[in-house]
Amino acid sequence: MSDILSLSLEDAAAKLKAREVSAVELAEAALAAAQAANPALNAFSAFDAERTLAMAKASDERLGKGQGGALEGVPLAIKDLFAVEGVETAASSNILKGFKPPYESTVTRKLWDEGAVFLAKTSMDEFAMGSSNETANTGPVTNPWRSRDSNAPLTPGGSSGGSAAAVAANLAFGATGTDTGGSIRQPAAFTGTVGAKGTYGRCSRWGVVAFASSLDHPGPIARTVKDAAILLGAMSGHDAKDSTSLPEKVPDFAAAVGRSVRGLRIGVPKEYRIDGMPAGIEKVWAQGVDWLKQAGCEIVDISLPHTKYALPAYYIIAPAEASSNLARYDGMRYGLRVDGEDLLSTYENTRAAGFGAEVRRRILIGTYVLSAGYYDAYYLRALKVRRRILQDFEAAFEKVDAVLTPSAPSAAFETGAKSDDPIAMYLNDVFTVTANLAGLPAISVPAGLDGRGLPLGLQVITRALDEETMFAAGAALEAASGFDARAEKWW
């Protein structure tokens, strides 16, 4: 049964429908593997085996009648930012420890409606603030991959590192993630998986713990581009409970996988050639250009001139929104409460004990840039830069159909290597934040290994509401690279 856990989501769903394996058997195998691996990987924050097996049994009943959705009986891992009714949803933070929401997020409800089975909650950087999955209250997640020249533990990236590690280690057939500045795509690149986000508003944010509301994008992490397309299709759709949800019909994303890319114009932005970029990243990017050229694409050199301002703009806007969103966690209604002598000291004690160092840092930055005398100098100026970045993309998409870049500026690094240097950690988002600031769909596809045998990813960005081209180009890269490397099991 362990072999079946290495199948793609698409193939597992087919075997379930053909009754070659039951949903209960698959759920039991996935649960056993996840629980056995968790002491080593620390990818999961909460299990509910009773719920898992009950959902699998219900799937078997539907499958036995020839019914069921696109994900019927398939176990999925859920990032600990999505509310799952009755299951602890803590955003990997002490301030929400023990909180079990009496409601279901729209995204997970859509997945359950398609027959997916809840496997477990995955650990993440606290409140999604991080690029290495080291800020969780449950401790760091360990990447299933190991370097050829060292057994030192590696980060799986963040903030959706638990989800990425679970998929890469063949513990879940897919997982939900959120991407505020690259938190799906960067961990996907670090773990040899596929990570995608749709256009801003394509997936509802209702029931998802907020970090930066204008930047947060729910999306999937999967083993193949086709699996990611299936999952994003199931997760997407208009939601009246989310005012930013797009009232647009959801295309058949999976049908775009395998579609010919001949004639597409692919933009290669000169601004993404940064100083000190590792040779392996340069090489895989050049290979990606060649692969798409061989597939019949036209390669076009483009300029996105405001790219150099994206990271500083992001690290003003995101903390500003976070400082507002996280003001609700005060110990009054739910979560942690540390009493003080009066109301103010209760607030202070609760938030000091409940939030980790990185969350406190970002709240302080956000409060500062929104304060009197600094709002115009920092926050308002960052919003203007954001608009310029969107205009750069709009101008580029008059000439090209998609943009090709690296997903991350390095392969996975050792746990703890950057935790004492916030700026070095923030630089991990240098290739991904622009798509969030502009609200554009983007995907990371594994494309090769570096000299240490660690996976590297390529990113495709397309115009708003054109996820189909994103998946078509991503699938072309996947087919050309023939990437089939997997982490050797050590856990």
N, C-alpha and C positions, 0 to 999 in steps of 0.2 A: 504493500500500500504506500510505502514511502516514495516509490518511484512516481506515483501519480501526482504527488505534491510538486514535482518539477515540471508538470505540464503547463502550457499557457492557459490562461483563463478561458479562451475560446475553445481549446481542446477539452478541458475539464467539463465545460458546460455541454459539449457534444456527447461526451461519455455518460454524463448524467441523463441526458435526454434519451440516449440509446439504452439506458438501464444497464450499462456495463459496470456501473458502480452506483451505490446508493448515496443519497445526500448524508445520511447518518454515518455511514462508513467513512465518507470523505471528511465530515466534520470531526469525527473521533480521531482520525489520523492527523488532521491539522492541529487540533487541540493538544494532542499528545506531543507532537513535534514542537509546537510553540512553547508549551510549558517546560519541556526538557531543555530547550535552547535558551530560555530566558535568564537563567542564572549567569550565563556567559555573555549573552548579547545585551540583555536588559532592554529589549525593544518594546516590551509590553508593560502597561501600567495597571491594567485591570482585566480580569477574566470574569465571565459569567457562563460557566459550562452548562448549567441548566437551561438558560436561554438559548445558547448555541444549539444544543441537541433538540430542543423543542422546535426551533425554527427549521432545523434540518428535517425533522420528522414531518412537519407540515409540507415542506418541499417535496418529500417522497410521496406524500398523498396526492399532491397536485400532479407530479410527474407520472404517477401511476394511472391517472385519468387522462394522460396526454395533454395536460395543461401546463402552465408555468410561463414565467417571463424569461427575458434574455439572460438573466443571471441566476436562474432557478437552481438552488442547492449549492451555489459557489460560496465558500467562506471568504469573507473580506475583513481586513483589519481597518479600524477607524481611529484616526488621529484624535488625541484627547482634547480637541478643541470643538468637536461636534457633539451636541447633546444627543445622547441615547437614553431614552426614557428608563429611569430606574437604575442606570449604571453610572458609577462615579464619573463625573466630568469635571476635572480639576485644572485643565490647562497646564498640567505638570507644575502646579503652584501650591504652596502651603496655604495660601489664603482661601483656596477653594477646596481644600482637602476634605473629602467626605461628602461633597455636594452631589446629590443624585437628582437630576432634573426631572420634573413631572411632565415633561414634554419631549418631543422628538424633533431634531433639526429637519428642515425640508430636504436637504441632500440625502441624509440617511433614510428618511421616509421613502424617497424615490427609489433608493437602492433596494429597500425591503419590498417595495411594490413590484419590483422586477424579480423578486425571488431570492435575492442575496441573503446569505446567512451571516449573522454577526459572529466574528471569531474572538476579537479582543480589542481593547483600547491600546493605542500605541503611544509611547513616551515621546516627548517633544521638548524643545527649548521652552522654558517657562514663558507663557503667554505669547509663544511664537517668536520670541526675541532672541535670536542667535543664529549662528551659521555652523554650529558644530555639535549640537545636541548635548552640550555639557551643562546647561543651566537648569535642567529639570530637577524638581525636588526629589525625584527617585534616583538621581545620579546619572552619569553619562551613558549613552548608548554606544555600543562598540560595533564598528563596521565588520560584516562577515569577511570582507577581503583582508588579506595580509600581504605586505610587501614581500618580494622574493628575497630580499636581503635582510629582513628583520621580522621578528615576531611581536614587535611593539604594537599595542592596540591603536587602531586608526579611527578617526571620527567618520561617521556616515554622512556628515553634513547636517545642516539644519535649516529651518526648524523642524521639518518633517522627517527627521533622521530615523525615528522608530519605525515609521511606515516604510521608508526605503529599505532599512535593514531587514524588516520582516519579509518583504517581497524578494529581496536579493538572496536571502537564506532559504527560500522555498518554504516559508512558513505560512504565507498567505498568497492567494492568487492575484490579489490586487489590494490596494489600500487607498483611503482618502488622505489628502494632504491639503494644506493651504499655502498660498504663495503670495506674500506681501512685498518681497523684494527679491525673490528667487528661492523661496523655501520649499518648493517642489522640485524645481529644475536642478539646483545645485546638489542636493542629496541624491537625486537620480544619477547625475554625472559621477558622483563619488562611489556609487554602488553598482554601476553597470545596469541600471534599470531605465525605464522610460518614464519621464515626468511631463505632464502637460497641464496648462491652464487655458481656459477659454477667454473670450472677450470679457471685460469687466461687466458684471451683471448677467452673464450667461448662466452661472450657477448661483442659486439663492444663498445669501449669507444669514438667513433667519435660523436661529438656533446654533450659530457658530460663534464661539466666544470671540469678541472683537479685539483686534490689535489696532490697526489703522484702517478705518472703515472705507476710505476712498481708494485703498490700495489692496485690500484683502481679496484674494481670488481662490475659492475652493477648486480642487481639481484632483485627478487620479495619479497614482504611481503604479506602474504595471511592468510586466516583463517584455511585452512587445508593443509596437505601435498600434496594432489592431486591438489589443486588449485595452490600451489607453483610450482609443476611440470608442469602444463599446462602453467603457465606464463613464467617460465624459458625456456620452449621449444619454445614459441613464440618469446622470446627476443633474443635467441641464433642464431648463424650462422656466417659464414665467411663474412667479410667486407673488401673489397680492400682498403677502405679509412682509415683503422686502421692497421698499420704495425704490431701490436702485436696480431691481430685477428687470431684465429686458423683456418686453412683451413681444418676443420674436419666436417664430416657429423654429424648432430645433431640427436641423438637417440630419440626414443619416450619415454621421461622421464615419462609421465603419465602412460604408460603401466607398468612401473616398480613398481608403487604403488600397494601394495597388493601382490606383488610377494613373494613367500616363502623365509624366511631368514634362514631356517633350514640348518645347516652345515656351516654357515658363522662363521669366527673367529673374535671375537670382542676384540680389545686391550683396556686395561685400564691402562693409564700411571700413574706411581707412582708420577711423578713430579707435577701432577695437584692437589695433596693433600697439599694445602698451609696452612700455619699457620693462625689461626683465621677464617677459613672458617665457616660460619654459619651452625648450625646443620641441618637446613632445606635443605641446598644445599647438604650436605653429605647424608642425608636421601634419597632425590630424585635421587641422583646419584646411590646409592646402589639399589634403586628400579628399576632404568633403567637397571642395570646389571642383576637383577633377571628376569625382563620382557623378556629380550633378551635370557637369558638362558632357560626360559620356552618356548620360541618360537623355540628352537632347536639350538641356537647359542652356540659356544664354547667360553668361556671367557678366555682370555690370559692376564696375567700381562706383561706389556711392560715397557721399559724405553725410554724416549726422553730426554737424558741428558742435551742438550743445551737449554731446555725450560726456565731456569732461566735467560738466556741472551736475550730472545726474546723481552721483553718489552724495555729494554734500546737500543737494536739494532734498534727496530722499531722507537723509538723516536729520533734516529739520522737520519735514512734513510728517513722517511716520511717528517720531516721538511726540510731536504736538498733538496728533490725534490720539495717541496712546495715553497721554496725560489726561485727556478728557474722558476717554472710554474707561480707564481704570479708576476714575474717581468714585465709581459706584461700589467699589470693594472697600467697605469701611467698617465691617464687623457688625452692622446693624440688622441686616435681614437674613443673611446666609453666609456660610463659610466661617473662617476663623474669626474669633473675637477675643481680644486680650484687654481685659478691663483696666481702666485707670481711675484716677481720683475724680475726673470729671469727663465730660463728653469729648473735649479736645484731646485730652491725654489718652482716651480710649481709641480714638481715631489714630493717633500717633503710634501707640503701642501695637495696635492691630496691623497697621500697614508696615511698620518696621519689622515685625516678626513674620508677616505673611509674604512679603515680596523679597525675592532674591536680589543680589547685587546688580545684575544687569538690568532688571526691570526698574529698580530704584534709579539707576543711572539714566535710563531713557525717560522716566517720568520727570526727573529734574531737568533734563535737557528740554523736554517738551514744554514744561511749565515756564522755563526761562524764555524760550523763543516766543511764547504767547503773551508774555508779561508787558505791562505798560512801558513804552520806550524802546522795546525790542521787536514788537510785532511787525512793524513796517520794515525794520532793518533786516530781519531774518525770515519770518514766516511769509510775509507778503511777497518778498523778493523770491523766495523758493517757489511759490505758486506761479510767479511769472516765468521762472526758468522751466517749470513743468510744462507750461503752455508752449514754450519754445521747443521743447523736446518733442511734444506731440506734432508741432508744425514741421519739424525735421522729418519725422516719419511720413507725414502726409505728403510732403514734397517728394520723398523717396519713392513712395508707392504710386506716384504718377509715372515713374520710370520702371519700377520692378514689381514683381508679384510676391516676392518673399525676400527676407534678409537672412543670411547665413553667418553665424558667429560661433566662437567657442561657448560652451555653457559655463565654465568656471576657469579662473586663472591658474589653477593647479589641479593635480590629482588629490585624493584624500591625504590629509596630513595627520601626524600623530596626535592622539588625545593629549591635551594640555599644552601643545606647542604654541598656541596663540591666545590662550585664555587670559594671560596677563597683559595683553596688548590689544585693547579694544579697536584701535584703528586698523591694525593688521587683520583682525577678524572681520571688520566691516568691509574691507577691500575684497572679500570673497564674493560680494554682490555686484562687482563692477560691471559684469556682462549682462546681468539679469534685471537690474532695477529699472532700466529704461522702459521695458515692456509693461511694467506695473505702473510707472508714472503716466504712460500713454494709454493704459487700459487695453493693450493689444494681446491677442492670443500668441502663445509661444510654447515650444516643446523642446525637451532635451532628449537626444537619442544617443545611446552608447555607440561609439565609432571606432574604438581601438584601445590599446594598452600602452602605458608609458614604459620607460626603461626598467621600472621596478615591478612591472606586471600589474599595475593598477589601472582601472578603467578611466577613460576620458570621454567626454560627451560633446556633441555638436548641438547648437541651438538654431531653430528655425522660428522666425517671427513673421507674422503676416498681418495684413490690414484687419481692422475690426470686422467681426462677423464672418471672417473667411477662414474658419477652422478647417474647412475641407482641404484648402490648399496646404495648410500647415501639416495635416496628416498625410497628404499625398507626398509632399516633399520629405517628410520624416520617414515614411515607408520606403522611399527611394534610397535614402541614405542607409537605412537599416538593411535593405536588400544588397546594396553595393558593398557595404562593410563586411557583411557576413558575420557580424559579431555574435559569437556563441559562447564566449568565455563565461565561466561561473566561478564563484568563490569556492576554493577547496575547503571542505568541511573540517573544522578544527574544534568546533564547540560541542 
